[in-house]
């Protein structure tokens, strides 16, 4: 049976590592083609083993760089089917003392850059007869979190931004969805495991599946939403968090059973 997910052409931001890299690898493994968008050439050297991947060095907060990445996909592969907006920055600190420039950067990268990317991709998707936008939000978008107010605000904003875009762009055949990862093991979160093991374990206890997720598990959901397999899915917000956000917050998950 033919796989309708095979052969999509995508631009992926934040492609160098973690969830972005996982999404790129999945799309390439399934016969697709990717423009991998990140900030430094050194971070994308791993792409050299793939003939159907093109690196693009740029800044997601600059409209011209977003436009150039999209144009590169069309010139390299003839069309563009999906835009995966995964680039992001962490931000946390006390509301009383945190430099507001940290807040501004969080909004600029995690929220405003998504609007720029979607704005720039619309003409390419119209030429293609439609397309899919997938945005990496966060489980933090679905509720508050101590000291992470700059990140929480930006990620919550991007969820409703995507819903609004889904309504605005449906008549063009453009779907817009978000994924909300929970605790995911990546290079960025490795420092939590190594430097604050108590926090690492406490986060795990809040996940009903009793473990951290992998970048690949999030990448699979992204690849699905980007593909024709999700052709009737738009405006959705999909938690990929082992069930961490499905409870009311008034109880902790059922404890893990002891091994028999």
N, C-alpha and C positions, 0 to 999 in steps of 0.2 A: 504494500500500500504506500502511495506517495506521502511524504511528510510535508504538510503545508507550511511548517516552520522552516523548511530548508531554503537556503538561498537568499535570506533577507540582507539588505544593505543598511548598515546602521552607522551613525556617529555616536560614540560613547565618550562622555566627558569624565574626568577623574579616572582614566583608564589604566593608569600605571600600576595600581596595586589594589588589594582588597576586593571589595564588591565589584568595582569597575572592571578590574582585570578578569575576575571570574565571569562576568557577563560577556566580555570580549571573547574569552576562550570558548565559551559555550556556543556563541553564534558562529565562530570560525569552525569549530568541530562539526557543526551541522550544515556546513557548506555555504555559510554566509560570508559577507565581506564587511570590513569595519574600517572606519577612520577613527583611530584611537587618539583622543584629545587629552593632552596633559601639559604640564608646565616646563618640563625639561627633557632634552633628548636622552640623557642618561637613564631616565626612568622608563623609557620605552624600548630599550635595546632588545628586550626579550621578544619583541615582535619580529625580529629578523628571520625566525624560523617559519614564518607564515607568508605565503605568496599573496594571500587575499586580505592583507592588512596594511594600512598606510598610517604612519605616525603623523600627528599634527601637534606642533608646539604652539601654545597660545594661552590666553587668559580669558576665562569664561565671563569675566565682568566687562569685557570690551566687545561692543557690538560687532565691530569689524572682524574680530577673531572668530566669533560665532558664525558670521556670514562666510568667512573663508573656509572654515571646516566643512560647512554644508556644500559649498561649491566644489571642494576637493572630492567629496563623495560622489557628486554627480559627474565630474570630469573623469574620475578614476574608474567608476563602476556603472555609469550610465543612468543612475537614478538614486533616490534615497527613500527607504521604506520606514525607518525608525530613527528617532532621536532619543537617546538615553542620557538623561541629565543627572549624573551621579556625583559630580564634583561638589565638595563641601568642606567646611572647616569647623572644628570644634570651638566652643566658646563657653566659658564658665567663670564665675566669680561672685563676690558679694555685691548686691545692689548698692550698698553704701560706698564701696571703694573702687569697684572695677572701672577702669578707664573706658569711657563711652566709645572710644575708637574701636574697642573690641566688639561692642554691640553693633556699631556701624559696619564693620567688616563682616560680621555674621549675617546681617541683613543683605549686604551687597553680594556676597558669594552664595549663600544658601537660599535666598529668595529672589532678589532682583535679577541675578544671572539667569534664573529659570525663565523669567519673563522675557529677557533678551533672547535666549535660545529659542523659545517658542515663536516669538515675533519673527526671527530670522528664518525659521524653517517653513513657515506657512507657504511662501511661493513655491518652494521645491516640492512640498507635499501636494499642492494643487496641480503642479505639472505631472505628478505621479498618479493622480486620481485618488489621493488619500495617503494616510500614514499614521504612525503611532508614536506618541510621546510617552515615555516612562520616566518618572521623577523619583529619585531616592529621597524620601523624607526620613522619618524616624519614629519609633514608638514614643519618643519624647514629644512628638507632635500631638499625641492623643491625650496628654495630661501633663500637669506641671511636674517639675523635678527640682529639688533643692540646688541652688547655686547655678543652674544651667539656663537661667531665664533668657540670655541672648540667643542661645541655640533653640530653646523651646519655642520662643516667639517666631523665629524665622521658619522653623520646620512646621509649626502649626499654620503659619501663613501660607506656606507652599501647598499644603493639602487643599485649602479652599481656593487658592489660585488655580490649581489644576482642575478642580471641580468646575470653576467658572469657565476656564478655557474649554473644558469638555462640552459645555453648553454652547459656547460661542462658535466652536469649530465643527460641530457635528455635521452640519450641512455640507461641509467640504470633505466628509469622510475621514476626518482627523480625530483619532481617539487619544484621550489624555488620561493617564492613570498614575497613581502613586503607590510605592511600596514603603512600608514602615518597619525597618529592621529593629529588632530588640538587641539583646546582648549577642554580638557576633565577634568571633575570633578573627582579628585581622592584625596587620602590623601596627595599626594605630592603637588597638586595644591591648596589645601585648604588654605595654607598659603598666596597665592595670594589674595584670596577672603577676608581673615581676615585682612591681614596686608597692602595690597595695593588695596583697593576696586576700586579706580579710574582705575587702570590697568585692574582689573578684568572686569569692565564694558566696557572699551575701546576694549579689546579683543573680547568681545561679539558683539560689534557693527561691527566688521570686518567679522562676520559670517553671510552669507545671510539668514540662518535659525534663526538668532537672539537668539541663546542660546549656552551654552556650551554643549558638548556631555557627555555621560555617559560611564563608563568603560564597561558596558554591551554591548553598541552599538558597541564598537570596538571589544569586545570579540566575538560577533556574526560573524563579518567579518573574524576574525582569524579562528574561528571554521569552517566556510564555506571553506576557502582556505585549511585548514588541511584535509578536508574530501573528499571522492570520488565524492561529488557533484561538486567539482572544478577540475575534472580529466583532463580537457583540458585547464587548466589555469596554465601557468608557465612564469616566467620572468615579471610578472605584478607588478605594483606599484599602490596600491589602497589608495587614500586619504579617510580618514574618519574624515571629518572636517567641515561638514555642508556647504560645498561650499566655504570655505575660500580661497582656492588656485585656484579656477576655473577662476577668473577674471584676467585682465591684470595688476592690481595694480595701474591703473591710475584713478580709481574712487572708491568710497566707495559703499557698497551694498545699494540697495533700502531700504529706511527706513521702519521700521516695521509699519504696519497699526495700528492705534488706535483701541482699542476694541470698538465694536458697542454696 
